[in-house]
């Protein structure tokens, strides 16, 4: 097994584990501490501060603060913050299954955007059918959802649009911005996100910053702490995984790993879909599992009078370069 293969497996397993646990952890955190902006602020702060501290003492390699890199990752942080905030608001008003099944339909759009913007082939017949099944399962779930709430679905729609743009843009930045290590991506993204999230918290939840408006308890503190620890791990593995696979494949991996999320959610939460709705969820996750990533397009000779833009043909070479 090559180094790149080992790195890819390590990244996918790590991202899958963190992704599976993070959704339920955030759901519990905003339930015990109903201040999603503040929870995000603490997660972003913990991620950049812990990473930079470990870099200062020599445990890991972290990029120095440079304006060029800060400028490159600032839009990433803005897109990431908008996506995560919409995620938290969705979890505040809708059940976990609602979020998971809508997330399962995102590869349909992203696969087309991969073709248009990131040099991928369109999905093959089997993969296309799998993506259509994801969409149909999402529709089927919506029709059987016993906890339909307009506010929840409005936030789902907002999150959906932001998420698709976020997946494509971050993949582009990961492939085109050189860093000393993957921890550098974690540091820059979370530092910028912390600054933006602080402004957002001041505007949306100013009473939380007085510390007296929050019902602090051992349970809420524990939930916030666990979410911050998972946030650090999630940032690291998410960037490492993005560097190894396509935007569509990264999205599908996240969807498949949500099976564990649903199993955990069934054991601890009371907002569940009907059996028909869960069957739709199972179909969507099975379709995601059967999806095969589309390869990069081959380089075609330039036509007369047309500008020639080279397209990468070796994804593993690109992944290794992006990960160094």
C-alpha positions in Angstrom: 0.0 0.0 0.0 1.4 3.4 -1.0 1.9 6.4 1.2 -0.9 8.2 -0.6 -3.3 5.2 -0.1 -2.5 5.1 3.6 -3.0 8.8 4.0 -6.3 8.6 2.1 -7.6 5.8 4.3 -6.5 7.5 7.5 -8.1 10.8 6.3 -11.4 9.1 5.4 -11.7 7.0 8.6 -10.8 10.0 10.8 -13.2 12.3 8.9 -15.9 9.7 9.0 -15.6 9.1 12.8 -15.6 12.9 13.6 -18.4 13.6 11.1 -20.6 10.9 12.6 -20.2 12.2 16.2 -20.1 15.9 15.5 -23.7 16.3 14.3 -25.1 14.6 17.4 -22.7 16.4 19.7 -23.7 19.8 18.2 -27.4 18.9 18.6 -26.8 18.1 22.3 -24.7 21.2 22.7 -27.3 23.6 21.3 -30.1 21.8 23.2 -28.3 22.3 26.6 -26.8 25.7 25.6 -29.3 27.3 23.2 -26.7 29.8 21.8 -25.5 28.4 18.5 -23.3 31.4 17.6 -21.5 31.2 20.9 -21.0 27.5 20.6 -19.4 28.0 17.2 -17.2 30.8 18.5 -15.8 28.5 21.2 -15.2 25.7 18.7 -13.3 28.0 16.3 -11.3 29.6 19.1 -10.3 26.2 20.5 -9.3 24.9 17.1 -6.9 27.7 16.2 -5.6 28.3 19.7 -4.8 24.6 20.5 -3.2 24.1 17.1 -1.0 27.2 17.4 0.0 26.3 21.0 1.0 22.8 19.9 3.0 24.4 17.0 4.8 26.8 19.4 5.9 24.1 21.7 7.1 22.0 18.8 4.5 19.1 18.8 3.3 19.8 15.3 4.3 22.0 12.3 2.0 25.0 11.9 2.4 27.8 9.3 3.5 31.2 10.5 1.0 34.0 10.2 1.4 35.5 6.6 -0.9 38.0 4.9 -0.9 36.0 1.6 -2.2 32.9 3.3 -4.6 34.8 5.5 -6.1 36.5 2.5 -6.5 33.1 0.7 -8.2 31.4 3.7 -10.4 34.4 4.7 -13.1 33.6 2.1 -12.9 29.9 3.1 -13.6 30.9 6.7 -16.5 33.1 5.6 -18.0 30.3 3.6 -17.3 27.7 6.3 -18.8 29.9 9.0 -21.9 30.5 7.0 -22.3 26.8 6.3 -21.8 25.7 9.9 -24.0 28.5 11.3 -26.8 27.4 9.0 -26.1 23.8 10.1 -26.5 24.8 13.7 -29.8 26.7 13.0 -31.1 23.7 11.1 -30.4 21.5 14.1 -32.1 24.0 16.4 -35.4 23.8 14.5 -35.4 20.4 12.7 -34.6 16.8 13.7 -31.3 15.2 12.8 -32.8 12.8 10.2 -34.2 15.8 8.3 -30.7 17.3 8.0 -29.0 14.0 7.1 -31.3 13.1 4.3 -31.1 16.6 2.7 -27.4 16.3 3.0 -27.5 13.0 1.2 -28.9 14.7 -1.9 -26.1 17.3 -2.2 -23.8 15.1 -4.4 -26.3 15.4 -7.3 -25.6 19.1 -7.6 -21.9 18.9 -6.6 -21.2 16.2 -9.3 -22.4 18.6 -12.0 -20.5 21.5 -10.5 -17.4 19.2 -10.4 -17.8 18.8 -14.1 -18.3 22.5 -14.8 -15.6 24.0 -12.6 -13.1 21.3 -11.3 -12.4 19.3 -14.4 -14.2 16.1 -13.5 -16.1 13.7 -15.8 -19.9 13.5 -15.4 -21.0 10.5 -13.3 -21.4 7.1 -15.1 -24.8 5.5 -15.4 -24.8 3.6 -12.1 -23.5 6.6 -10.2 -26.1 8.9 -11.9 -28.8 6.5 -10.8 -27.5 6.5 -7.3 -27.5 10.3 -7.2 -31.1 10.3 -8.5 -32.1 7.8 -5.8 -30.6 10.2 -3.2 -32.8 13.0 -4.4 -36.0 10.8 -4.6 -35.3 9.5 -1.1 -35.0 13.0 0.2 -38.4 13.9 -1.3 -39.9 10.7 0.1 -38.6 11.5 3.6 -40.0 15.0 3.4 -43.5 13.6 2.7 -43.3 11.3 5.7 -41.7 13.6 8.2 -43.9 13.8 11.3 -42.0 16.8 12.6 -42.4 19.1 9.7 -41.6 22.7 10.7 -41.4 25.6 8.2 -38.6 27.3 10.0 -36.6 24.1 9.9 -37.0 23.6 6.2 -36.2 27.2 5.5 -32.9 26.8 7.3 -32.3 23.5 5.5 -32.7 25.3 2.1 -30.3 28.1 3.2 -27.8 25.5 4.4 -28.1 23.5 1.2 -27.2 26.4 -1.1 -24.2 27.5 1.1 -23.0 23.9 1.6 -22.7 23.2 -2.2 -20.7 26.4 -2.8 -18.6 25.7 0.2 -17.6 22.2 -0.9 -16.4 23.4 -4.3 -14.6 26.6 -3.2 -12.7 24.9 -0.3 -11.6 22.1 -2.6 -10.3 24.7 -5.0 -8.3 26.6 -2.2 -6.9 23.3 -0.8 -5.6 22.4 -4.2 -4.1 25.8 -5.1 -2.8 27.2 -1.8 0.6 25.8 -0.6 1.0 25.3 3.1 3.7 23.7 5.3 1.3 21.2 6.8 -2.4 20.3 7.0 -2.4 21.9 10.5 -1.7 25.2 8.7 -5.1 25.0 7.0 -6.7 24.3 10.3 -5.0 27.3 11.9 -5.8 29.8 9.2 -9.4 28.7 8.6 -10.3 28.7 12.3 -8.5 31.9 13.1 -10.4 33.8 10.4 -13.6 32.0 11.4 -13.1 33.0 15.0 -12.8 36.6 14.2 -15.9 36.5 11.9 -17.8 34.4 14.5 -17.1 36.8 17.2 -18.7 39.6 15.2 -21.7 37.3 14.5 -22.1 36.5 18.2 -22.0 40.2 19.1 -24.8 40.9 16.6 -27.0 37.9 17.2 -26.4 36.8 20.8 -24.9 39.8 22.8 -26.5 38.7 26.0 -24.5 35.4 26.0 -21.2 37.4 26.3 -22.3 38.6 29.8 -22.1 34.9 30.9 -25.2 35.5 33.1 -27.8 34.9 30.4 -26.6 31.3 30.0 -27.7 28.4 32.2 -24.3 27.0 32.9 -24.3 23.5 34.3 -21.9 20.5 34.4 -23.8 19.0 31.4 -23.7 22.1 29.3 -20.1 22.7 30.0 -19.3 19.1 29.2 -21.2 19.2 25.9 -19.4 22.4 24.9 -16.0 21.0 25.8 -16.6 17.8 23.8 -17.8 19.7 20.8 -14.6 21.9 20.9 -12.4 18.8 21.1 -14.3 17.2 18.2 -14.1 20.5 16.3 -10.3 20.4 16.4 -10.2 16.8 15.1 -12.9 17.5 12.6 -11.0 20.5 11.1 -7.9 18.4 10.7 -9.4 15.4 9.1 -11.8 17.3 6.9 -8.9 19.3 5.3 -6.8 16.2 5.0 -9.6 14.3 3.3 -10.4 17.2 0.9 -6.8 17.1 -0.3 -7.1 13.4 -1.1 -10.5 13.1 -2.9 -12.8 15.1 -5.2 -15.4 17.5 -3.9 -18.2 15.0 -4.8 -16.5 12.0 -3.2 -15.8 14.0 -0.1 -19.5 14.9 0.2 -20.5 11.2 -0.4 -18.1 10.0 2.3 -19.7 12.4 4.7 -23.1 11.1 3.8 -22.3 7.4 4.2 -20.8 8.1 7.6 -24.0 9.6 8.8 -25.4 6.1 9.2 -23.5 6.0 12.5 -25.1 9.4 13.3 -28.6 8.1 12.8 -27.9 5.0 14.9 -26.6 7.2 17.8 -29.5 9.6 17.4 -32.1 6.8 17.6 -30.7 5.8 21.0 -30.6 9.2 22.6 -33.2 11.6 21.0 -37.0 11.6 20.7 -37.5 13.5 17.4 -37.5 10.6 14.9 -39.1 10.0 11.5 -41.7 7.3 10.8 -40.5 3.9 9.7 -41.3 4.9 6.1 -39.1 8.0 6.5 -36.3 5.9 8.0 -36.6 3.5 5.0 -36.1 6.5 2.7 -33.1 7.5 4.7 -31.7 4.0 4.3 -32.2 4.1 0.6 -30.4 7.4 0.3 -27.4 6.2 2.3 -27.3 2.9 0.3 -27.3 4.9 -2.9 -24.5 7.1 -1.6 -22.5 4.0 -0.7 -22.9 2.6 -4.3 -21.8 5.8 -5.9 -18.5 5.6 -7.8 -16.4 8.9 -8.1 -16.0 10.3 -11.6 -12.4 10.6 -12.8 -10.7 13.7 -13.9 -11.2 14.6 -17.6 -8.4 13.9 -20.0 -6.5 16.7 -21.6 -7.9 17.4 -25.1 -5.7 19.1 -27.7 -6.6 22.7 -28.0 -8.7 23.6 -31.0 -7.6 26.3 -33.4 -8.0 29.8 -32.0 -9.0 28.4 -28.6 -7.2 29.1 -25.3 -5.6 26.0 -23.8 -6.1 25.4 -20.1 -4.3 22.2 -18.8 -6.3 19.9 -16.7 -4.8 17.7 -14.0 -4.7 14.0 -14.9 -3.1 12.5 -11.8 -5.3 13.1 -8.7 -2.9 11.3 -6.3 0.0 13.6 -7.4 -2.2 16.6 -6.8 -3.3 15.2 -3.4 0.3 14.7 -2.3 1.3 18.2 -3.4 -1.7 19.7 -1.6 -1.0 17.8 1.6 2.6 18.9 1.8 
